[in-house]
Amino acid sequence: MDCVIGDYYEQWLATYQRGPEDVEGVTNATFVSAAVTEGLVTEIWWVLPDYLYWSERFDCIETFISNGEPRTFYKYVKYCDCQEENNHVVCTLMQVHTVAPPLLTLDMYEKTEARVHFVTIGMLPQFEEEVLLDVDTDYFINRLDIDRYPDYFYNQGEITPWITIERFMRVLHRIRIRSRVATVAVSPYYTHEEYHYLSNVVADELDRYLSFLYPTRITGRFQVE
């Protein structure tokens, strides 16, 4: 069965009313999968938190390959043809068969045309092209990472984001990110409950930043309960 993007979104959006622990076969990979399948995305820069990037060794090709075969990430994602490029690892994304959302019973992977760069925020280059910018709030403070990496989240006994929004925005200004489509996700399951509000702060900062680049534009926000 071929992936029809309309059918895909109908299935994907239907999961919004359920918690992550109840959803089988629908992940970030599923969302990217449809865009890659339709040829909307050919290059992805995955910006990982510094602590996760270095501790999980995303700087090593061996992290993506096990016994000569692509490893599986987050239950569904696999990469192939990994190589080092400009001091970071770049891999080709493998598609989960031709069915979306991918199901647990499917184990057939196909090579796509999408290249994935694994970097930290400090490694981002100055892009010549415009990008589609997506920011997940759990990038700043993922509740599942606090106990695993306490040195990054505790400041004088209090839990705080490992990186400030000010520092995050300074990087975007420095490399002059240009994006006509920017999204900010609350990620309520992963973002620490006391910091859900950061999604609004990030959205406001991006709005101010992009307003200088695109004086005439359409803005809007939506929220799914």
C-alpha positions, 0 to 999 in steps of 0.5 A: 500500500502506498503512503497517501499523505492525506490518509497519513495525517488522518491517522496521525492526527487521530492520536492527539487525544491519546497519551504517548504511552498509549500510541503504538506506531506513531512517533516523530519518525512517522511525521518526518516519514510522510514529508520524506516520502512526498519529497518535501524534505531531503536534508535534516539537521537534528540538533541534540542537547549537548549532554545527550550528544556527547554522552550517547556518542552521536559523534561516532559512526559506531553509534549508528551501526551494530555488527555491520548493520544499522541500529534501530533508534526510538523503536522505528528509525534506522540510518545507513551510509553513515560518514563523517562530514565537517566534524559531525556524522551524517547518515541517510534515513531509512524508510519503514516500508511504504506504510504510514504510520509504521506498525510494530510488525513491519521490519522492512526498511528502504533507503530514502534520499534524506540525509540526517546531520547529527549536531549540537546547537554550536555546530550549526552552520550558516545556511544559504537556503531557508529552512523549516524550523521546528523547536521542541520545548523538551530540548530545553528541559526533558523531565526524563533526562533530569535524573540521568544528567543532574549536573546539567539541570540542577542549579543551587538545588533547583531544577532549571533548563540546561540551556537558556532561551537567550543563548539559544536565540543568540545562535540563531542570530549568529548564523542568521537562520531564515525560516518562513515556516517555524513551529514550536511544540510544547511536548507536554509528556517530555517537557518538565511540567513547570516549564511548559510555558517555555513554548510561548516564550520561544514562540515570542522570541522567534516571532520577534526575530523573524519579523525583522527578516520577513516584515510582511508575513502571516502568523498564527498559533493553534493548540490541541488539548 
